[in-house]
């Protein structure tokens, strides 16, 4: 039987606009200080209780990262959500990820509420922030539109009861319902490898009730619900519609964003996943450096992260890094878990020693030692943009350099004096640039190169000098196998690496 269920609310917005601070106030916890760099880098789900004149209401919140790299996480959060809260700083107004969040909300086709945060700050300006929404084609209530809004502070709680009231009201308008007696189904919103307990996933129950002792299938992965926890990490016997659930013991890591459902028993779970087992899609095999040509450098890269969604974000950032056409950054592995010896051996298999980047993961000591011996670079991070900056610098440093000859000076030979044992003594005048003792030169006759050499001695006004500038005459000893003559041109060249 269909009955009302709690709303699932995705909280989205630009980085550092106060999403996590607001939600911390709502649930009376503090996650912000535990997040590296003060930014949310995981998709977290939890429930809150709100009491008003109409009774007690449960609300499931999804806190999504604001950094541009985590678009995939925001998209998944909105896919499972019934309502979105668009967070906009009253100090800054609409920013790039605000606009992206608006696009994702529209694609998800769900109602949303605008929450103007940081109203306790000295530079807060609600009217200016509202105008920025108008410029972004979001028409708020009182400004020619129907989008509800509220001004809030995650520090002192001002406006938060009104925000929760708006959520409850929107849920009632949407008439959200589920059948708690039906077999449970839902969405995988995150997955990772727990060092002690194995493959673990965070799920949202969209319909039915997930019970301990059942078996669930998510794509090619299956798991018993023997170890099942609620959003507080406490063991639970059953979790109803709209509840977050953490399930431990998957056969393999389920794909984030995939749907899951309960099956009758272990045998059905195994047979279902075997039938749905993902096979590599047909694609041309990666070419070796010999096949792609000697001018192309292949840089092997391994990405190891704490959760699958973060790996998504790293790959997203990697795609934005400019790469020299003569270089291919080849991702050999993108997976979760600690960096081990196997990763290092894989990264060292090509002509060019590879790079292993880790996000919120440990490096096994044996792996670190082996990497030093094999020349593999390992670096770990806990903030996404620092990883991106470091990786971009490494790619730039390792890109192939083209050797280009640049003419930095020219001179006309006025007189040929003598030659002996491969050394010619000449006199001339510098026409452009500078010629220097020790410089490499080309000898040009009627626009054709007749030989090359090196200036091993240089005089001006009968004195030994290191260089002669344009307009001045000089005498020079040039080590060369060619035979220079009056009227020839000397071109001083240097090698530049680009």
N, C-alpha and C positions, 0 to 999 in steps of 0.2 A: 504494500500500500504506500502510495506517495504521501510524504509528510514534509513540512517545512524543514529546511536544513540551514546550518550556519553559512553565511557568505564567505567566499574565499576572496581575499583582497590583495591585489598586487600593488606594492608601493614602488613607484618609479620616479626618476628625475635625474637631473644633472649631478655629477660628482660633487660632494661636499655641500649639498644644499640642505642637509639636515635630516635625511630619511631615517638613518639608524638612530640618531639622537631622539627623534620623535617616537619611534617604536620602543626604544629603551624606556622612555617615560611611561608609555602605555603598559608595558609588562613589568615595570619596576625592576629592571635588570640593567646591567651595563655590559654591552657587547662591544661598543665602539672602542673602548680602551684596549680590548683584547685583539682588535683588528690592526694588523701592521699598517703603519702610516695613517691610521685613523680613517681608513676607507673600507667599505664592505667589499670583499672579494669572493664571497660565496653566496649562493642562493639559500637563504635560511627560511624555515617555515615554523610557525608557532601559533598558539591560540591565546586569545585574551577574552576576558569577561567584562561586559558593560551592563550596568544597571541604570535604568531610567524609569520614568513613570509607567511605562508599559510592561516592565518586567525585567528579567535577566536574559541577556543575549550573549551568545558565543560568536566570536569572529576569528577566522583564520587569516593570519597575515603572512604574506610572502615578501621578504625584504630582498630587493634585487640590487646588484652593484650599479653604481652610477658611471664608472669609468667606461669610456667608449669601447674598450676591448671586449666588454662583457655583454655585447648585444644579444648573443645566443641565450644567455641566462635570462635577460629581460624578456625576450620573446617567449621563452618557456613559461615564465611566471605569468605572463598575460594570457597565454594559451589556456591555462588551467583556471584562471581567475574569473570571478563573476563581476567584480567591480575593480576599478583602478583608482588609486590615489596618486595624482600628479603633484609631486613636490616641487615648489618653486620658491627660491629664496626671496624674501622681501627686500633684501639688500641688492641682489643682482638681477632679478627678473629672469626672463627666458634666456637660456644658454643652449649651446649645440645639442647636448644630450636631452635637453627638455624637448627640443623639436623632434629628435629621433623617437623619444618616448611617445609623443603625440601621434606620430606616424604608426607606431606599433599598436597603440590603443585603438586607433581607427581600423587597423588591419584585423585586430581581434574582435572588433565590433561589440565592445562592452561599454556600459556607462562609466563615467568617471567623475571624480570630485577633485577640485583644485585646492591644495592646502598651501597657503603662503606661510613659510616658516621663518624662523629667526626674527620674529617681530620684537623681541626683547633687545635686539642690537641697536646701537646708536644710529647706524646708517640705514635702518629699515625704512622703506617708503612703500606702503601698500598701494597707493594710487599709481605710482610709477610702475610697480610690478604688474598691476592690472592692465595698464596701457601696453606693456610688453606682450601680454597675453592677447590683447586685441590685435596687435601687429602680427602675431603668429596665427591669426584667424581663429582664435578660441574666444567665443562670445559668452562671457560670464553673465550670471543673473545680475540684473541692474545695469547691464551695459549692452542691452539689446539681444541677450542670449538666454539660454536655459541651463548652462553648466553651473552647478552649485559650487560655492567656494567658501572657505573659512580661513581666518588668520590664526595661526597657532605658534606656540613656543614649546620646543622640546625641553627647555631648561626649567621653566616654572609651571608648565602645564596649561597655560592660558589657551582657551579655544579647543582643547582636546575633547572635553565632553561634547561640545557641539559637533566636532568632526565625527565622533562615534555615533552620535544621534543621526547624522546624515547617512552614515553607512547603513545603520539599521533601517532607516526609512527607505533607502534605495533598494535594500534587500527585500523589503516588503512589497515595494512596487514591482520588482522583478519576479516575485512569487517563486523563489528558489525552492525546489523540492527534490527529494530523493527517496528511494525505497530502501529503508534500512535492513529489510529482510532478504534482499536480493544478494546473489553472489557478488562480492566486491570487485570493483573495477576502478582504474585510475590512471595516473600519469607518473612516470619516473622523472623527478626534477633534479636529482643529483646522484652520483655514485662514486665510490672510492674504495681503496683497499685499506682495511683496518689492519695494522701490523700484528695485532693479537688475534683478531677474530675473522679476518678474511674479507671477501667481497661483500660490500655493504651498499645499500641504496636508500635514498630518501624518497618516499612516495607520498602522493596525495590521494586519499580515498575520495573518489568523485561520486560513487554510488555504492549502495550496499554496506555491509559491515565486515571488516577484515578481522578474522579471529585466529587466535593461537592454535597451532596444530593443523593449519591448512597448507596448501601448496599453491604458489603463484607462479605465473609465467609472464616474462617480459621480453618479447622478441626471442632471441636465442638463449636467454638466461632463465633459470628457474631457481626457486628457493623454498624451503619449508619456512613457515612462520613460527618456528620454535623459539627463535630469539627475535622478539618484536618489541619496539620501544615507542613511547610517545615523544612529543616534541621536547620534553624535559629530560629525555634519556632514561626514563623509568620504564621497567618492564610492564607491558600491558597485555591483557587477555583478549581484548577486542577494541577496535577503533572504528567509529561510525563515519557517516558521510561528512566530507569537508575536513577530515582530520589528517594531519601530517603523521607519517609512520616511518620509522627506521627499521629495516629488515636486514638481518645479518645472515650470511651463509649462501649467497648466490653461487650457482655453478660457474658463472663467469660474470664479468661486470656488465650489467644491463646498460643499454644505450640511453643516455639522457634524452628526454623528450619522447621516449617510446611509451606505449600504453601497456598496462599490465592487467591481468585478470586471474581470478581464482579457478583452479581446476580440481577435479575430483580426488586425485591421489598422486603419489610420486610417479607411478608408472605413466600416467597420462602426461604429467609434467615433462618427463624425460622424452617421451615419444613426440610430444608437441614441439619441444625445442629442437629435437633432432630434425624434424621435418622443416622447421623454420630457420635452421642454422644458416647463418649468413656466409655466402661464398664470395670470394673476391670477384669484383666485376671485371669483365674482360677489358684489358687495356694494354697498350704496348709496353713491353718490358723496358725498365729503365736502362738507358744506354750507359756503357762504360766510358771512361775518358778517351779510350782509343777510338770508340765508335763515334763520339761526338766531335772528335778532333783535338789536336794537341793544344789549340788555342783556348779550349774550354776547361775551366777548373771546377771540379765537383767538390763541394764542401759538405761532408756528412753532418747531419744534425739529429740529435736525439732529445726529445722533450719529455721530461718526467714531472708529473704534478701530483698534488695531494688528492684532487678530485677531477673527474672527467670534464666538468664544465670549465675548469681553469685551463685545461689543455686546449680546449676550444678557443679560449681567449688568447692564449699564446700564439696559436696558429693564425688567428685573426690579425694579431699585431705583426706577425712575421710577414704576412701577405702585403703589408703596407710598406715594408722596408725596401727601398730601391736597391736593385741588384744589378751589377755590371752584366751586360749581355754575354760576356765571355765566361761567366760564372754561373753555376747552378747550385743553389742551396737545396740539398736533398734530405727531406725528413725521413729517416730510416724507421724511427719508432716514435709514436706519441701515445704514452700510456701513463697509468698511475702507479705510484709506489716508489720505494727507495731506489737510488742509483747503485747498481751492482756491477760486478766484474763482467757479466755478460754484455751489459750496455757498453762498457769500455772496449771490449774486444770487437764488438760490432762497429763502433765508431772509428776504430783504428784500421779497418779492413781495406780502405782505399789508398790511393797514392797520397792524398792529403789527409793528415790526422784530423779527426772531426771534433765537434763541439757537443757537449752535453749540458743542457740547461735544466735546472730543477727549480720548481716552485713549491715552497713549503714542504720539501722532502729532505730526507737525510741521505748522506753519501756513506756507503759502507767503506770501512777503512781499507779493505783489500782493493776496492775499486779505486780509491784515491791513490794508493801506491802504484797500482798497475797503470793508471793514467799518466803518472809522472814518467814511468819507464817508456811508455808508448807515444808520448807527446800529445795525448788527448787533453783538451781543455775542459774542465768541469767548473761550473759556477752555479750557485744556488741563490735564490731571491725570495723575498716575502712581499714585494710590491711590484705590481705588473709593469708600471711604466719604467722602473729601474731596469727590469729585465730587458725590456724593449730597447732602451737606450744602449745598454751594454752589448746586446746582440747586434744592433746596427753598427756599432763601432768595430766589433769583431769582423763583421762581413766586409766593411770598408777596408779594414787593415789587411785582410786576406785576399782581396780581389786582385786579379792579375794586372800587372802594370805593362803598358805598351812603351817600348823604347822609341822615342822620337828625337831625331836630330834637329837642333835649332841653330840657325846661323846667328851669331852674336856680334860678328864683326867681319868687315871685308877690307881688302887692301889691294892696290894695283902694284905689280912688280915693275920697277923702273929700270932695274939693272941686274944682270946675272954676273956674279963675280967668279965663282969657282965651285967645283964639286970634288969630293974626295971621300972614299970609303962610306958611300951612302949618305953623305952630308953635303947639302948645297948652301952656299953663302949668297944671299940676295939682298937687294935694297928696294924699298918701296915706300908708298904713301898710304896711310890709313884713310879710307873713304867713308866708312860707316862703322859705328860702334867702337869696339876696343879690341886690340890684339894683345895677348899676354904670353909671357914666357911659360912654356909647358903646355900650351894649348894645342889641341888637335886641329889640323887644317886640311881642307880639300884644295887641290890645285886645279884651276879651271882655265881651259884654253878654248876660245870661241864657243863658249857655253857647254863645253864637254869636259867632264872630269878626266884628267890624265893621270892622276895619282893622289895619294894621301901622305900626310907626314905629321911631324910634331916639331914645334918650335923649341929648340934646345938652348938657344941663346938669343938675346934681344938687346939692341943698342939704340940709343937716340942721342944725337949730338955727341957721339964718340964716348958715351958713358953706358955702362951696363944698367939696364932698367928692367922692371918686372912687367910693365905694360905701356902701351902707346895709344893715345886717343885719336879720334878722327881729326884730319887736317895736318897731322904731323908725319914727318918722314922717319924712317927707321932702317936699321940693318939687322938682318936675322940669319941665324944658322938653322936650317930645317933638316931634320933627319927624314930622308925619303928615298925611295928607289926611282922616283921620277926625275926628269931633267927639266927644271923650271927654266923659263925664258922671259925676257922683258916683254911686257904686255899681258902676261898671264895675270889671273886674279887669285888671290888667296881668300878662302872663306874659313873663318874660325867657327868650329861647330862644337856644341855641347850636347850631351844626352840628357833628355828630360823623361821622367817616368810619369805617365798619365794613366 
